[in-house]
Amino acid sequence: MREDVTARAKRQYVKGHDGTEIYYESVGEGLPLFLIDGIGCYGYVWKYIRQYFGSTNRIIHMHYRGHGKTAIPADENNLTIQDLCQDIAAVMEAEDIDGAVMLGHSMGVQVILEFAHLFPEKTHGLVPICGSYGRPLSTFNGSDIAEKYLLPILYGPMVLTPWVFTPIWKWGMRTPLALAIALRTEANRHLINVEDFKPYFKDISRVPIKIFVKMLDHAAKHDAEPNLPNIACPTLIVAGEHDGFTPASLSAHMCEAMPNAELITLPHTTHTAPLEMPDLLNLRLEKWLRRHFDFVPPDEMNLARTAPLRAVSS
């Protein structure tokens, strides 16, 4: 069992390019793994990756603008995918690292792909997990209804009169009904530990609805597909076989378009695949890190050191 070092994380703030106070956590030593969330989230999906790699790698996790402990920008238009990439670069500078392997979940896939485009020298590798390369609402649950109708209808009222929707938003996300619906539509309830999923609703309910909708609008318009052929770093794409939010076909297309990418599809999993099949994902990620980054877990290093002693004593 590897040590869970999460409790020892260093918690810091750094100023973004526009002065926004960006919160992040850093823990461990070794090859940096930078964890990038989906919209409305700040860390729930990374539980088992943190536990598994926390004693072998440097784990860095940032809260998006207006999420968690990070401030809302003074200019609320500064919520683009590019703004988030600039925040990542600021965190890297504060941590005095030249780059990292970037892991992104859901909207975080768009963020890490854009980061690789803007900062190729800082992108050692990419691990896009259950996400799209762009315009995710055009394929949400296999339909473009969310992009064409739902967001355009809701955007104005939610941005102009957030006080009307905020109580509903906060209450609705914390009801048992929200969890029950999500377990039937968003997650595989037979694989996921419900306690692992509950923090998602708590986190998203705390994001100001205006910030959420504005960021979602930016993500809906963002498209990194033209850049995919030029992203040459090692890439491990992870798809959930039954992911309705970002269908696995998007991951397959991404893999075909990128010159140094490989694809793993986790069977029976959905959009919350890192919580549904964590052991398989962690082992596959470890294998990929070994191959591309000369990664050797400490437990194997210790085994190599003690093996000759065992042989002699026997």
Helices and strands as residue ranges (DSSP letters): G 6-8, E 10-15, E 21-27, E 32-36, G 44-46, H 47-53, E 58-62, H 81-95, E 100-105, H 107-118, G 120-122, E 123-129, G 136-138, G 140-142, H 145-145, I 146-150, H 151-160, H 162-173, H 176-185, H 194-206, H 209-221, G 225-230, E 235-240, H 248-257, E 261-266, H 273-276, H 278-293, H 298-313
